[in-house]
Amino acid sequence: MDAVPLVLGSVEASVAMPLPDYDEMRTRQAQRLKAFGQELFPGMKATRLVEEGEPGRVLSEAIKRHGTDLVMLPTH
């Protein structure tokens, strides 16, 4: 998940926009990722992560932290 919302337009327009509910976004993305894994990889053991931050850094840290030997990055 991208931690910083991208806002295009004037400063006034960006101030008027509500900030995203990151807890709700994280929950929704975790549910989608779980459903994706259950549908396409039934019975396979996997650790599913929804992380915030710059993708390259977050991915590198997760690989080191979990001793990962396979990484999948479904985007759609």
N, C-alpha and C positions, 0 to 999 in steps of 0.2 A: 504494500500500500504506500502510496505517496503521502508523506507526512505534511507537506505544504500545499495548500490549495493554490491552483493557478488561476489568477483573476486577470482578465483582460479588460481594458477600458480605463475610465477615469478613476481618480482616487475616491471621488464622491460615490461612484457606483460600487466600488469594492467595499467601502465602509457600510453601505446599505445592505450588502449581501450577508446572510447569516453564515456562521462558520459551520462546517460539516460536523455531524455527530459521529466522531471517530469510533466510539464504542459500538454504536449501531452498525457502522460500516465494517468494522472488524468482525463482528458477529455474523453479519450477512455473508461476508467473504469466506469465513471459516465454514459456514453451512454449505455454500456453493462448492468449495473445494472438497469437502467430505462427500457430497453427492456425486461429484465428478469421479472421485476415486472409487466409490462403491459401484458406480455404473460401469466404468471402463476397466477396472482392475479388481473385480470381486475376489475376496479371499486372500489378497496379497497384503502383507504387513508393510505399513508405510507410516512415516511420521509426516504429518501435514502441518505446515507452518504458515501463518499469516503474520508478516512482519512489517514494520514501518521504517521508511528511510530510503536512502539511495540504493538502488538494486544491487550494484556491484559490491558495495561494502557489506550490505546486509547478507547477501548470498555467501560471500567469503567468510564472514563471521559464523554463519550457521553451519557451513561445511566443517569448519574447524571445531566448533562446539559439539557437533553431533558425530564427527568421524564419518561423514557421509561418503558413499561410494557411487551414488547415482542421484542426479538432481533433475527434476522435471519442473518446468516453469510454464504451466498452462496460462494463457492470456485471454482466451476467448472460449 
